[in-house]
Amino acid sequence: MKSVGKKVVVFGSFVVDLTGRTKTLPVPGQTVMGSTFVMGPGGKGSNQAVAAHRAGADVTLVTKVGKDVFGKVATDFYEKEGMNTEYIFVDEEKETGCALITVEEGTAQNEIVVISGACGNITDEDVEKSRALIESADILLLQLEINFDALYKVIDIAHAAGVTIVLNTAPAAELPAEVLKKLDIVTPNETEAQILTGVKIENGDDAKKAAEVLMEKGVKQVVITLGSMGAFAMNSEKSELVERLSVDAIDTTGAGDAFNGGFVMALAEGKDLFTALRYGNVTGALSVTRKGTAPSMPDREAIDRLYAEAYG
């Protein structure tokens, strides 16, 4: 199902996921034997674009890969998905990024090391080539896996054009106050929210305190994903904590990306913040019932079915 909603641009990372599954996660200095290995498309930008695309949104991804076999993983995958590859830039020197992922089989928890490679070398020229696309977007979805000089320029372009900017503040990092003021929505998890606000989040009240700090810094609306505690949203009018959906988790890798993709799809279709929160919740819940990151992103039919079961 394709959306008749607004135009979404995702400007972010592509990396190849190298995923091994083990009985236990290693501690420093320990070697453990794995049971399976899978290589596939990943990166927060790419994963979120795929999630939104499969959910039915009109999505264009801007990212950068190297002139290597991993770069071909990206283009082959997007062509198979039916996604626009016009803004997949190629770096002449840097390699395609990769993520080293270990998943513990019993708990579905993971450890991840990301090497950004080409998507950490987005140039002024790349940004300028994307300018018209960014300015024509209705919603721009960003993360923190590309180089920050490029990220800030993209935010400036979108802000000046009146584009709704959604920033998933992952991986965790502190951000300047002048950047936060240009953002319409931020979507940190509890750890990222603590880094941004100094508030340790252990319950819904803590999430509200953190959201209030972010809004005092100039962010217009806040969504905080809370793992087993669910997800929280707040705007100038109200706040709400939505419980986690109970599913049989196999692999939690990419759950936050799935959430963001489903959330932005709903925003693009004109849903309010709190309805979009529920769509993100559903999309994230479905993704953890499957192995992998991008391959685990659910389609619109599955999203609508679980949404109806969970929320009526």
N, C-alpha and C positions, 0 to 999 in steps of 0.2 A: 504493500500500500504506500503510495507517495503522497506526501503532504501537499495541501494547497496553501500552506502557511507562508510565513515570512522567510527571507533568504538568510541562511546561516553561513558564516565564514569561520572556520577553525584555523587559527594560525599557531602551529606548534610542532612538536617533535615527531619524528619517526625513528624508531630503532628496531632492530631484530631481536626478538626475545629468544634467549637460549635457556630453556627451562628443564631442570632436573627434579625428579620427585624422590624423596627419601623417607625413611621411617622416622628419623629425628633430624632436626636442624643442627648443624655442627656448631660447636663452641670454638672460640679462637684457638688456632693451632691443631684442631681436630680434623681428621679425614673420615668421612662416612661414605658408605657405599650407597649408590642410588639405584632405583628400580627402573626408571624410564627417562628418556630425554626427548624433547620436542623443540624444533626450531620453527618460529613463525613471526608474523608481523606484530609490532608493538610500538611503544612510545605513547605518552599520555595524549599528545595532540592527535595522533593517528587513531588511537583507541576511541577517543571521545567522538571524533568525526565518524568513525565506523558505527559506533553505537547510535548516534543521532541519525545517520543515513538509514540503518536497518530499522530504526523506529519510525521512519517515514519522513524525516525532515529533508528540505532542499539544502544540501551541504556542499560547500567547496572547501577543500583542505589545502592550506599552504604549508609546505615543509621542505626539507632539504636532505638529499642523500648523497652518497659518494659514487664514484665511477667503479663500482665493484659488484660482486655477486649479491651482496646484501641489498644494494640499491635496487637490483632487479626483483628481489622479493617484494619490495614496496609496489613497484609499478605493475607487476603481475597480479598482485593481490587486489589492487584498486580496480584494475580492468575487469577482473572476475566479479568484483562487487558492483560494477557499473558506476563507479565514482569518477568524477572529473580529475584528470591527471595533468591539467594544463599548468598548475602552479606547484608541481613537484620539481624544485630546482636541483641542479646537480653541481656538486662542488668538485673542482678540478684537482684538489690536493687532499682534502680531508676524507677519511673513510666514513662509511655509513655507521651510525651509532648502533650500539647493542646494549642489551640488558641481561645480566647474569642473574637468573632467578632460581631459587631453591624452594620447593614446596614440601612441607611436612605432611605426609599422607594421612595421619591420624587426626590432625586438627585443621588441615587446609590452610594453615598459616604459612607465611612466606618471608624470605629475606631477598632483597633485590639490590644489585649494584648496577647503576646506569652509567654508560660512557656515551656522551652526547654526540661526539664525532661531528659530522657535517651539520647537523641541526644546531650545534653550538657555534656555528660560523656563518650565521645569516648576515649578509652584508647590506650596506645602504642601498646598493643596486637592487638586491632582491626585494627589499622593502618598497622601493620606488616602483618596481615592476608590479607590485601587488597593490599599489595605492588606489587605483580606480576600483578594484575589487573590494577593498576594505571600505572605501567611502560609499559604495553601493549596497553594502550589507545592511540588514535590519538588526541582526545580532552578531556580535563578534565574541567567540569563545577562545580564551587563552589559558595557558598554564605557565609553569616556571622552568620548563626543560629546554628552552632556547636561550641564547645569549641575551643578557638583560639590556644591552644598548639597543638591540633590534626590538626587543619587547616594548621598551618605553617609547620608541618611535612609532610603533604600530598603535599603541594606546593613544598617543598624541593625535595621530591621523584620524582614528575612529572617534575620539572625543570631539575634535573640531568639526567632524561631519555629522555629529548628533547620533552616532550609532550606539545602540545599547551594548555595553561592554560587560561580559561575564568573565571573571577571572577565577579559575581554580588554582588556589595558591599552593600548588604541589609541584615539585618537592618543597618542603618547608623552607621558608626564607623570610627575613625581615624586608619590608618594603617602605620606601620613602613616603612621607605624608602627602607630598604633592602628587604622587601616583595614586594613592588610595582615594583621593578626592575626585579623581576622574572616573572611578569605577561605579557601575550601576549595581552590580551584584558580585559578591565574593562567595566562594564555596569551599572553605577549608574543611579538613577533618579536625578532630579535637586537638591533635598534636600541633597542627599548623595554626589553629586558632590561638593556642596558648603562646606560640612564638610571636604571633602578630599582636597579642593583647596583654600577655603576662598573666592571664587568668587560667588556672588549672581547671580543666573541665572533668567533673566526675558525675554530674547529673544535669537535668534540664535547667535548673536555676543557674548553674555555672555557665551553661551555654548561653542563657539570656544575658548574663553579665558580660560575657565576651562579645556577644553581638552588639550590645549597647556601646562598648568601647569602640568597636569598628565603625559604628554609625556616628559616634562622636568625632571620629577621624575623617568623616566625610563620605563613607560608603553609604549608598542609598538603601540597599537591601542585603540581608545576610542569610546564608544557608550554611549550616554546620552539620556535616555527617558525623555520626557518633558511634559507628560500629554496632555493637550489641545493644546500645541504648536507643538506636533509631536515627532520626534526623530532625533537625530543628530549623525553623525559618522565622525571620523577623523583618518587618518593614515599619514604616512610621505609624501604622495604625494598629498592628497587633503582632503577636508571636504565637508559635504553636510547635509542640513537640509531637512527632509522629513515630509510633513504635516500629521497631524492626519487624519485618515479615519473617515468619518462621519457615525456613526451607532447609533441605539437606545439602549443606555446603560441601563441595568437593575441592574447590580451588578459589580462594578469595582474591587472587591476583586480578587486578583490573576492575574490581567492584566499584571503586570510586569513579573510574572513567565511565563505566556503564551508567552510574547515577547521573553524572554530568551530561552525558549524551541524551538520556531520557528526559532529564530536566529541561534542557535547552529545546528539545523537540516540542515539549508541551508549551514552553514560552512562545515559540515560533507559531504555534497554532492559536495563540491568543489566550491561553490559560493563565489564571492568576498565579502568584508566587506559591500559594499553599497547595493548589491543585498540581502545579508543576513539581513541587516537592514530592507529592505522592507518586507521580509518574517516574521520577528519579528513583524513589524507593523501590518501586516494582522492578524497574530495569536493572538496578543493582542486585536485587535479590535473585532474579533469574540468572544473572551472569555467574553467580557463585555455584550454581548447580551444574556447571559445565567446566571442563578443563580449558586452560589457556586464557588469553586476554582478548584480542580482537575476534578470534574464532568463537568465543563464548558469548558475544553480544547477541541478545535476543531480537527476534523480528517483531513487527507491530502486532501481529495476531496474538502472539504469546503475551505481549505486554498488556494488550486490551483484555485478554482473558483473565490474567491474574489481577489486574486493576479492578475488574468487575467483582471478582471473588473477594478481594480485600476491602474494597471501599464502596461497592454497590454502584 
